[in-house]
Amino acid sequence: MITGDGIGPELSESALSVIEAVSDGGGPDLDVVRLEAGDGALARTGSALPAETLSAIRQSDACLKAPVGESAADVIVVLRRTLDLYANVRPARSYPGTPALRDDIDMVIVRENTEDLYTGKEFEVDGGQVAVALRVISHEASTRIARHAFETARRRGSKMRVTCVHKSNVMRVTDGIFAGACASVADHYPDVSFDQMYVDACAMNLIRQPQEFDVIVTTNLFGDILSDESSQVVGGLGMAPAANIGDKFALFEPVHGAGFDIAGQNVANPSSFLLSVSMMLDWLGGRNGDESCVRGSDLIESAVLGLARSGIATTDVGGSCTTSEFTQHVVRRIREGGN
């Protein structure tokens, strides 16, 4: 567990309390190793991602990352590339008592995590008067993210639909490769419906009819933007977990920032991080065939959902609970079976 900066340490303590409650309630007995990365690590060691932190992560089964500060790109982007965490998975679900546009939204955005403009291949020409950024899209990366999206749709088992989002009418070569790869993969999943949508139309439809989406698969930059939009559609980043998944490893994190303006005030909403813990347990359970992990995941999600239904919430979503009070409510519900 990277404990992070700003509100990160507070959220980490909340997560640790919940993990302990899950273990006591029949979930897995996890050995959690606290690690340093981010602004604090940079100031102390000269590296935002110290070598000993990366080494410890490599030796673990999964990683939880609390939010870090200005050095976030030097932490999460490096981890994504180093560990080949090619799938960024962002659920967006309506929870009771939150300012969601509708109460029936339940989608997942599956974003390719290693290519596109985010490779950072930029340079200046003409004496710095012109800048060029290289957009890298490969058939291999597009195919594997498409497979992940279709497998996700199958596991969800609800609408069983994948929407490929791109802009191939303008970026005919790069997005042409992406769209073509997704269409080819769709042929191998006849039980999952498949459609395509231009990114501007998708951005509009996320507002106009978000309940129609199931799984969206898209490229790195488009996915970054659309996933934040989808989080706001369901009430904000405070309820938004995320996963960065590869073939052999996965990292789970809240999508919001380090909240330096509220750090140390015991008011941060831990829900996003707690739901990230739930995602981690679900992934570990599926990967290892471990029913205790699956049970732990269900306990956390049921507890958070139950609190939302009862109106118990932190101040950012209209409640009055402090971080520690909300955590205590989650722990109590987990010990009572998630109800």
N, C-alpha and C positions, 0 to 999 in steps of 0.2 A: 504494500500500500504506500503510494507516494502521498504524503500528507499535505503537500502543497503550500501555498501562500495565502495571505488574506484570511478569508473564512475557511480555507482548506483544512487547517487543524481542527476547527470546531466540527466541520462536517465529518472528518475522519473519526473523531470521538463518537459522534452519533452512529456512524456505520459500525464501529467496533462494538458498541452496546447492542445493536441489532443483530450482528453476527453471533454474539454470545447467546442472545435469547433464542436465535434460530437453532443453535447447537443444542441448547437445553430442551428445545421442543421437538427433537427428533431429526433435526437437520444435521449436516456434516460438521465434524469437529475440525475447524480450519486453523492452521498455524499461520498467523498474520505477522509478516515482517514489515516494520515501518521503515520507509526509505525517504531520503531527501532528494528533491529536485525542484528546480524553479529559481525564483529570484533569491531566496535565502541561500540556496546552495551555491548560486553564482557568486554572491557576496562573500561567502565563507571559503569556498574552494577554488573559485575562478572558473567553474564550469556549471552550467545550468543542469547538466545531466552527468554527474560524476561517474567515473568508471566503475566504482564499487556498487553504485545504484544499478547501472545497466547489467553488471554481472549477476547481482542478486535477482533481478527480474528474469534473466535468462534461465536461472535455476528454479524458478517457481512454476506453478501450474497455470496461473493467471495473474493479472495485475489490475488493481484498483488505483485510479489516479484522481485525487482531489484537484480542484482547479489551481493553476499556478498563474503568476503575474505576467509581467512584460516579456519574460523569457519563454513564454508558452511554446512558440514555434521551435525553439531550440530543444524542447522536451518532446512534445507530442509528435511533431513532424519527423524528428529523428527516430523515435520509437516505431512509428508506422513503417518507415523505410527499412530500418535495421531488422525488424522482426517480420517484415513482409505482411503487415496487417492490411490487406488490400480491400477489405469490405468495411465501410463505415455504415453502421446500422442505427437508424434513428426512428424509434416508434413515436407516434403522435396519437394520443388517445384522449377523449373527453373524460374528465373526472367530475363528479358532482361537486357543486359549490365553487367551481372555478369559472372564470369568464370566457369559456369556450364559445365559439360561434354557434355550435350545435351540440346536442348531447349524444349524438350517434356517430361521432368521428372515431375511426379506428384504422389507422394506416401505418405503414412502415416505409421509410425511404432508405433504399440501399444504394449507397454512393461509392463509386470507384475511388480508391483512397491513395493511389500511388502515382498517377499520371496527370495529364492535362497541364494547364498553366502552372499548377502548383509544384512542378519540378524545379521551379525557380530559374529556368534557363532564359535569362534576360541579358541584353547588352545594349550599349549605346553605339550609334553611328553618326556620321556627319558632325563630328565634334561635340557630341552630346545633345544635338538639336533633335535627334530622333532616337526613340527607344523601341526595341523589338523584343517580344516575348514569344518563345517557341511553345506551341501547343502539341504535346506528345500524346497520341492515342494509338494503342496497338491492338491488334486482333486478339492476341493472347489474353491481355488484361481485360478487354471487353468481354471476352467469352467467359472467363472465370467469374466475373462479377455478375454476369447474366445468370449463370448457373446458381450462384448464391441467392439471387433474387427469386428464381423459380422454386428452389428448395425451401426458401422462406415462405412463399405463398402456399406450398404444400403443407408445411408444418402448421401454419395458421389455420388452414382448413375452413376459412370463412367464405369470402367472395371468390377465392382461388383465381385471382386476376393479377397480372403483371402489366404495368404501363411503362414502356420505354420512352424516356424523355430526352430530347436532343434538339438540334437546330440544323439538320442536314440540308435544309433548303438554302442555307447560306454557307455553312462550313461543310461543303459537300464531301470533302475527302476525309477529314478527321471524324466528323459525326456520321459520315457515311459508313466508315468502318465500324463505329460503335453500334449504329442502328442495324447494320447487316449482321453483326455478331449476335445481337440479341434476338433477331428474327430467326437465325439459324438454330440457336439454342431452344427457342420456343417449339421448334418442330419435334424435339425430344420430350416435351411435356404436354401431350395432347389433353390431359385432364385440367390444365391451367389455361384460362383464357388470356389472350395477349393482344395488346393494342399499342399504338405509338402516338406521341403527342409532342408538338413543338414546345420548347421551354416557356415561351411567353404565354401560350395558351394554358399550360399547366399552372403557371403562377396565378393566372386569372381564375382558373377552376378550383384552385386550393381555397380561394375565398368564396367563390360562387356556389360550389357543390362539393365540399371536402368529403362528405359522407360517401361519395361514389368511389373513392380510391381505396385500394387494398395495399399492393406493393408497387412502389415507384422505383425503377432502376435508372440511374443516370450517371453522368460523368462528374468529375471531382468538383469543378467550380460550380456548375449548376446545382449539384447536390448540396454543397455548402450553403448556398443561398436558399434553396427550396426547403431544406430541413429546418432552418431557422424560421422561415415563414410558417411552416406547418406547426412548429412549436407555439408560435404566437396565436395561430388559429385555435389551438386547444387551451389557450389561457396563459401562455408565457413559458419562459425557460425554467421556471422553478419546478416544473413537473416533468422535465424532459431528460430522460437518460440516453446514453449512447454507448455503442460497442464498436471497437475496432478489432476485426476478426481476420485471422489468417488460417492457413491449413493446420498449423501446429500450436498456435498461441493466440491469446486474445487479451485485450485491454479494455477496461470499462471505466466510464467517467461521466460526470454531469456535464451538460453542454454550456452552462453559464460560466461567467468569469469568477475571478477571485474576490470580488466585492470588497475592495479595500475600504470603502466608505462606511461599511457596516461591520468590519472585522472586529472581533472582540466584544461585540455588543449582545451576543446571544440571541440574535433575531433572524439569522439566516434560515431559509427553508431547506431542510435536508432531504426533501422528497426526491429530488433528481438523483442525488447520490445513492439514496436507499434503493430506488428503483434500478439503479445501475448495479447495485449488489445483487438484486433479484435477477437481472439479466445474466450476471456472471454465474450465479448458481445454476440457472437453467442451462447455460452453455456447458458448464462442467458436468452437469448431470447427463446431457445428451452425449457429450464426448466420451464419458467414462462409463455410461450405463449405470449411473449412481442415482437411485431413487431418493436417497436422503437429500441430495442436492436439489432435485426437482421439488421435493416437499418444501425445502427451505425457501426456494424461489416463490412458490405459491403462498407460503405464509407471509412473506414480506409484502407481496403485491396485494393480498387480501387485506392485510392490516392497513396499508396506505389507502386503499379503496374504501374500506370501512370508515376510516376517519374522515375522508372526504364526504361520504354520505351523511355522516353525523354532524358535519359542520365544524369539526375540530381542525384548525388550520393555523398556520403562521400568518403574520401580519401582511405579508406581500400578496396573499390571496384572500384578504378580507377577514382573517381570523385574529386571534389575540394571543396565541401561544408563542412562547419563546422556543428557541431551538431545542433546548434541553427538555422542556415540557412536552413538546411534540414528540421527541424521541421516546420519552417515558410512555406516552400513549401508544406508540408503535410497539414498544417492547411488551407492554401489558397485553395488547391484543395478540401478539405472537405467542405469548405464554398461555393465552386462552384459546389457542388453535387458529389464530388469524381472524377471528370474528370481532 
